Amino acid sequence: MGRDFTRFEIDLADDGVATVTMTRPPVNAVDLAMYREIWTLFADIDQIGKGVRAVVLTGAGKHFCAGNDLDDFASMDSDNVRERMYHVREAFFALQDCAVPVVGAVAGAALGTGLCLAAACDFVLASPDAVFGLPELSVGVHGGARHLGRLVGQPMARWMFFTGERLSAERMHALGAIIDVVPRDELLDAAREQARRIAAYSPVAVRLGKQGLNDIEFVDARRGYELEQGLTARMMDHPDSKVALAASRSGAEPIYEDICPPPTGGKEPG
């Protein structure tokens, strides 16, 4: 199944839903090697097998991800900080730009880096014990507020950043930052069910839609809709468009061909 990963377990089901589990006990803290693995995995999600249609990202054990490995922070200085931050940045955006939608399944702590990983997902479900926060100032660093801004408005993001306040899953749900709060023992199944709903659509249309949603996130309404219309035009030349329309009109179950396009590649960070 693609490359060997030391900090993840990966399972690709027959329905096209891949479950990616962070496995760095005890709290899935992210070190430099793990940032590199995040980039390697999500910059080319098709390496894990044919027919990936959606991903569920979760963490093994009690916590989703409690943050950056503090030993890494301790070893940073003015000579290596820019290179280190490059790897961090590229990891987050490889996840955000993953070719297929990523559903976050968050239990326990999603702090600092963990919050950024959750925010880089397309949407998030969480267990009642989940807690979200940015303790960056408490460890003498910056970052994460822009990622948090994908989940909450500016006043809340600034308040959480400046105070270090941690919010419960229920409060994040009330803010619209996560889509549902699910009992811990049901969380992974609920996230996979959401991923299966995505996987039922044309994989070509979903991948174009993922690209489109990322492209329009920060543009004005007119330009954003023009970009979406451009995607519709691209779909007109693909058989899946006709399959979807025919199935919708007849009430039949659409059958789409799996795709596994050539890796998008790109130069590996560092």
C-alpha positions as CSV (number, residue, x, y, z in Angstrom):
1,M,0.0,0.0,0.0
2,G,2.2,2.8,-1.3
3,R,5.1,3.9,0.8
4,D,5.8,2.7,4.4
5,F,4.7,5.1,7.1
6,T,6.0,4.9,10.6
7,R,3.6,7.4,12.2
8,F,0.3,6.4,10.5
9,E,-1.8,3.3,10.1
10,I,-3.8,3.4,6.8
11,D,-6.8,1.2,5.9
12,L,-8.5,1.5,2.5
13,A,-11.9,-0.1,2.4
14,D,-13.6,-1.5,-0.7
15,D,-16.0,1.5,-0.8
16,G,-13.1,3.9,-1.4
17,V,-13.0,5.3,2.2
18,A,-9.4,5.4,3.6
19,T,-9.0,5.7,7.3
20,V,-5.7,7.4,8.3
21,T,-4.8,7.0,12.0
22,M,-2.0,9.0,13.6
23,T,0.0,6.6,15.8
24,R,2.6,8.4,17.8
25,P,1.8,7.7,21.5
26,P,1.0,8.8,23.9
27,V,-0.7,11.9,22.5
28,N,0.2,11.9,18.8
29,A,2.4,14.9,19.1
30,V,3.9,15.8,15.8
31,D,7.7,15.9,15.3
32,L,9.6,16.9,12.2
33,A,9.6,13.3,10.8
34,M,5.8,13.2,11.2
35,Y,5.3,16.5,9.4
36,R,7.3,15.0,6.5
37,E,5.1,11.9,6.5
38,I,1.9,14.1,6.5
39,W,3.2,15.8,3.3
40,T,4.3,12.6,1.7
41,L,0.9,11.0,2.3
42,F,-1.5,13.8,1.5
43,A,0.3,15.3,-1.4
44,D,-0.3,12.0,-3.3
45,I,-3.2,10.2,-1.6
46,D,-3.5,7.8,-4.5
47,Q,-0.3,6.1,-3.5
48,I,-2.2,4.1,-0.8
49,G,-4.2,2.2,-3.4
50,K,-6.6,2.4,-6.3
51,G,-10.0,4.1,-6.0
52,V,-9.5,6.5,-3.0
53,R,-12.7,8.5,-2.8
54,A,-12.6,10.1,0.7
55,V,-10.4,10.0,3.8
56,V,-11.1,9.9,7.5
57,L,-8.3,11.3,9.7
58,T,-8.2,10.3,13.3
59,G,-5.8,9.6,16.2
60,A,-5.0,6.4,18.0
61,G,-5.5,6.3,21.7
62,K,-7.0,9.0,23.9
63,H,-6.2,12.1,21.9
64,F,-6.5,13.2,18.3
65,C,-3.3,15.3,18.5
66,A,-2.2,17.2,21.5
67,G,0.2,19.5,19.5
68,N,3.7,19.8,18.3
69,D,6.5,17.7,19.9
70,L,7.9,20.1,22.5
71,D,11.4,18.6,22.0
72,D,11.3,19.9,18.5
73,F,10.5,23.4,19.8
74,A,13.4,23.1,22.3
75,S,15.8,22.3,19.5
76,M,14.7,25.2,17.3
77,D,16.9,28.3,16.9
78,S,17.3,31.2,14.6
79,D,19.4,29.1,12.3
80,N,17.0,26.2,11.7
81,V,13.6,27.8,12.4
82,R,12.7,28.8,8.8
83,E,13.5,25.3,7.5
84,R,11.5,23.7,10.3
85,M,8.5,26.0,9.7
86,Y,8.6,25.2,6.0
87,H,8.0,21.5,6.7
88,V,5.2,22.4,9.1
89,R,3.5,24.7,6.6
90,E,3.8,22.2,3.7
91,A,2.3,19.4,5.8
92,F,-0.8,21.4,6.8
93,F,-1.4,22.5,3.2
94,A,-0.8,19.1,1.7
95,L,-3.7,17.9,4.0
96,Q,-5.9,20.9,3.1
97,D,-5.2,20.4,-0.6
98,C,-5.6,16.6,-0.5
99,A,-7.2,15.5,-3.8
100,V,-10.2,14.0,-2.0
101,P,-12.3,15.3,0.9
102,V,-10.9,14.6,4.4
103,V,-13.3,14.1,7.3
104,G,-11.7,14.8,10.7
105,A,-12.7,12.5,13.6
106,V,-11.5,14.2,16.8
107,A,-11.5,12.8,20.2
108,G,-9.6,14.2,23.2
109,A,-7.1,17.0,22.6
110,A,-6.8,18.9,19.3
111,L,-4.4,21.6,20.5
112,G,-2.0,23.7,18.5
113,T,-0.8,21.5,15.7
114,G,-3.8,19.2,16.4
115,L,-6.2,22.1,15.9
116,C,-4.5,23.0,12.7
117,L,-4.8,19.4,11.4
118,A,-8.5,19.4,12.3
119,A,-9.0,22.8,10.6
120,A,-7.2,21.5,7.4
121,C,-9.8,18.8,7.1
122,D,-12.9,19.6,5.0
123,F,-15.1,19.2,8.1
124,V,-14.9,17.7,11.5
125,L,-16.9,15.4,13.8
126,A,-15.9,15.2,17.5
127,S,-16.6,13.2,20.6
128,P,-17.9,15.0,23.8
129,D,-14.5,14.9,25.4
130,A,-12.8,16.7,22.5
131,V,-11.2,20.0,23.3
132,F,-9.8,22.6,20.9
133,G,-7.2,25.3,21.6
134,L,-4.1,27.2,20.6
135,P,-1.6,27.2,23.4
136,E,1.1,28.7,21.2
137,L,1.9,31.7,23.4
138,S,2.4,29.5,26.4
139,V,5.3,27.8,24.6
140,G,6.8,30.9,23.0
141,V,5.7,30.4,19.4
142,H,3.2,31.7,16.9
143,G,0.8,30.1,14.4
144,G,-2.5,28.4,14.1
145,A,-4.8,31.4,14.3
146,R,-5.2,31.5,10.5
147,H,-6.2,27.8,10.5
148,L,-8.6,28.4,13.4
149,G,-10.1,31.2,11.2
150,R,-11.4,28.4,8.9
151,L,-13.6,27.2,11.9
152,V,-14.6,30.3,13.8
153,G,-14.9,34.1,13.2
154,Q,-12.1,36.5,13.9
155,P,-13.1,37.7,17.4
156,M,-13.3,34.1,18.6
157,A,-10.0,33.2,16.9
158,R,-8.3,36.1,18.4
159,W,-9.7,35.5,21.9
160,M,-8.6,31.8,21.8
161,F,-5.2,32.8,20.6
162,F,-4.5,35.6,23.1
163,T,-6.0,33.8,26.1
164,G,-5.2,30.2,25.3
165,E,-8.8,29.4,26.1
166,R,-9.8,25.8,25.2
167,L,-13.2,25.1,23.8
168,S,-15.3,22.0,24.2
169,A,-16.8,20.1,21.4
170,E,-20.2,21.3,22.3
171,R,-19.2,24.9,22.2
172,M,-17.3,24.4,18.9
173,H,-20.5,22.7,17.5
174,A,-22.6,25.7,18.7
175,L,-20.2,28.0,16.7
176,G,-20.6,25.9,13.6
177,A,-16.9,24.9,13.7
178,I,-17.7,21.1,13.8
179,I,-20.7,19.4,12.2
180,D,-21.6,17.0,15.0
181,V,-20.8,15.7,18.5
182,V,-20.8,11.9,18.6
183,P,-20.2,9.5,21.5
184,R,-16.6,8.4,21.4
185,D,-17.4,4.8,20.7
186,E,-19.5,5.8,17.7
187,L,-17.2,8.6,16.4
188,L,-15.2,6.6,13.8
189,D,-18.2,4.9,12.4
190,A,-20.0,8.3,12.1
191,A,-17.0,9.8,10.3
192,R,-16.8,6.9,8.0
193,E,-20.5,7.2,7.2
194,Q,-20.0,10.8,6.2
195,A,-17.1,9.7,4.1
196,R,-19.2,7.0,2.4
197,R,-21.8,9.6,1.5
198,I,-19.1,11.5,-0.3
199,A,-17.7,8.3,-1.9
200,A,-21.1,7.6,-3.4
201,Y,-20.7,10.5,-5.9
202,S,-18.7,10.6,-9.0
203,P,-15.0,10.6,-7.9
204,V,-14.2,12.9,-10.8
205,A,-16.8,15.4,-9.7
206,V,-15.8,15.2,-6.1
207,R,-12.1,15.8,-6.8
208,L,-13.0,18.8,-9.0
209,G,-15.3,20.0,-6.3
210,K,-12.6,19.7,-3.7
211,Q,-10.3,21.7,-5.9
212,G,-13.0,24.3,-6.5
213,L,-13.9,24.8,-2.9
214,N,-10.3,25.4,-2.0
215,D,-10.0,27.9,-4.9
216,I,-13.1,29.9,-4.0
217,E,-12.6,30.0,-0.3
218,F,-11.2,33.5,-0.2
219,V,-12.5,35.1,-3.4
220,D,-15.6,37.3,-3.9
221,A,-19.0,35.8,-4.8
222,R,-18.9,36.6,-8.5
223,R,-15.4,35.3,-9.1
224,G,-16.2,32.2,-6.9
225,Y,-19.3,31.3,-8.9
226,E,-17.5,31.8,-12.2
227,L,-14.9,29.3,-11.0
228,E,-17.6,26.9,-10.1
229,Q,-19.3,27.3,-13.4
230,G,-16.0,26.5,-15.0
231,L,-16.0,23.2,-13.2
232,T,-19.4,22.5,-14.6
233,A,-18.1,23.1,-18.1
234,R,-15.2,20.6,-17.4
235,M,-17.7,18.0,-16.2
236,M,-19.7,18.2,-19.5
237,D,-17.0,16.3,-21.3
238,H,-16.9,13.5,-18.7
239,P,-19.2,10.4,-18.8
240,D,-19.9,10.7,-15.0
241,S,-22.0,13.8,-15.6
242,K,-24.4,11.9,-17.8
243,V,-24.4,8.9,-15.4
244,A,-25.3,11.2,-12.5
245,L,-28.1,13.0,-14.5
246,A,-29.6,9.7,-15.7
247,A,-29.5,8.1,-12.3
248,S,-31.2,11.2,-10.7
249,R,-34.0,11.2,-13.3
250,S,-34.6,7.4,-13.1
251,G,-34.1,6.9,-9.4
252,A,-31.5,4.2,-10.1
253,E,-28.2,3.9,-8.3
254,P,-25.4,5.6,-10.3
255,I,-22.3,3.5,-11.1
256,Y,-19.1,5.4,-11.6
257,E,-15.7,4.2,-12.6
258,D,-13.0,4.4,-10.0
259,I,-10.1,6.7,-10.9
260,C,-6.5,6.7,-9.8
261,P,-4.9,9.6,-11.7
262,P,-1.1,9.9,-12.0
263,P,0.5,11.4,-8.9
264,T,0.5,15.1,-8.9
265,G,4.0,14.9,-7.5
266,G,5.8,18.1,-6.7
267,K,9.1,18.5,-5.0
268,E,9.2,16.9,-1.6
269,P,9.9,19.5,1.1
270,G,13.6,19.6,1.9
